[in-house]
Amino acid sequence: METKILDAKVALITGASRGLGRAMALELGSAGAALILVGRDRAKLDETASEAAERGARAEVFVTDVSVEAQVAALQQQVETRFGRVDILVNNAGMNLRKPLVQFTVDEWHRVIDANLTSVFLMCRAFIPLMLGRNWGRIVNLTSIMSHVSLPGRTAYSASKSALLGLTRALAQELAPEGITVVGISPGPFATELNTTLINDAELNRQFLTKIPLGRWGEPEEIGKLARFLCSDDAGFITGTDILIDGGWTAQ
């Protein structure tokens, strides 16, 4: 595969400080894209930017809570001033609270919905205007296998991610005349910092792996490579859909 397939593109990635967001940012940067790294943890964002720079990518950090309208508006102004446009928008930031529905407070419910769904609305509303007029663009939304199946204790998370999948499908139709594709990525179990405790417990890890047909955790780099493909010209006919990358979890 050509290594600089995204040369001269500008890619904005939310939640770029760690995990899957970091992996996608590094892969897009390695493919030639200039990176706008967005998140709330400056130190971790700086680490991502430093590693991207080592790979030859231009990367700038913007500390922003993308679930807050005023902060997204300020980010849009900064990005327009610094870069002038956005070609690729990766909506990765999100959160999860695991508990029975009857134990949720309204504030906790809104925290999950705002982080996973409202943030994508705010980012798309702010940055689609910077994508128009070039007959090319990519929006990648990190949905989840919880858009398709669910588990106890995931009511708020599944609700937010299922809604995000609906947003993805509708927005793809809105933006098709502009040559902008909108695609979801639904990750299954990945070996990220959020799962370190489980992975490091030998017995719990063994039990968990029996539920994954491929018998292993996904590696963040695999999401990165999928994002690179979906943001390339080769994926120009893929829109309004969702790519499951879950080791066979949802096939059961």
Secondary structure, 3 states (H helix, E strand, C coil): CCCCCCCCCEEEEECCCCHHHHHHHHHHHHCCCEEEEEECCHHHHHHHHHHHHHCCCCEEEEECCCCCHHHHHHHHHHHHHHHCCCCEEEECCCCCCCCCHHHCCHHHHHHHHHHHHHHHHHHHHHHHHHCCCCCCEEEEEECCHHHCCCCCCCHHHHHHHHHHHHHHHHHHHHHHHHCEEEEEEEECCECCHHHHHHHHCHHHHHHHHCCCCCCCCECHHHHHHHHHHHCCHHHCCCCCCEEEECCCHHHC
